[in-house]
Amino acid sequence: MGRTMGEGTVHDRESEVIRATGVASAEEAASGLGTQIVRFTRLVAAHRHRTKIERGAGERVLLARLVRDGEQRATDLAAETFLDLSTVSRQVRSMVERGLIERRPDPEDRRGTLLRATDSGRAAFEEYRKERDARLAALLAPWPAEDRFQLIRLMTRLNDDLVQDQQTRHSCGTHSEAAAQQGASEHD
């Protein structure tokens, strides 16, 4: 079904040239990176599919946003996480009942409610983060230290450039800009 590197695609030949020379033109890099981004996206999607089965997968995203960005309305939380408001409302209700987040009246609009992570919610988020970091640390342990450093440096640069590109393309406050802002400083 899926072809692997070395099975004769155009991308394979470009990858071989890049590996052999250690350099790539912008076009070669774009082609190789495009292939790897699609592959990475599929791997992330498969991981997310598996974790949806686990209890708490959705709340991790919501808790991360509340811990990192502070209190906010459910509608803003839904927009920032690209989740349906009904899904967010269901998860918020469950997290409030379990003491992970709390609600308070919005001082700017008494009809609205702000959500914020409780101490228990922050602790749960930190536990999720530790689990993720432990899995990644095990994966990266065999890598040379310089490769690990370069991976972070280059991923940060790519993400920063993608955010800048999104902001340039969608400077009128569209949903895509919200997506770019979500990824702008994703530390969860």
Disulfide bonds with the S-S distance in Angstrom:
none
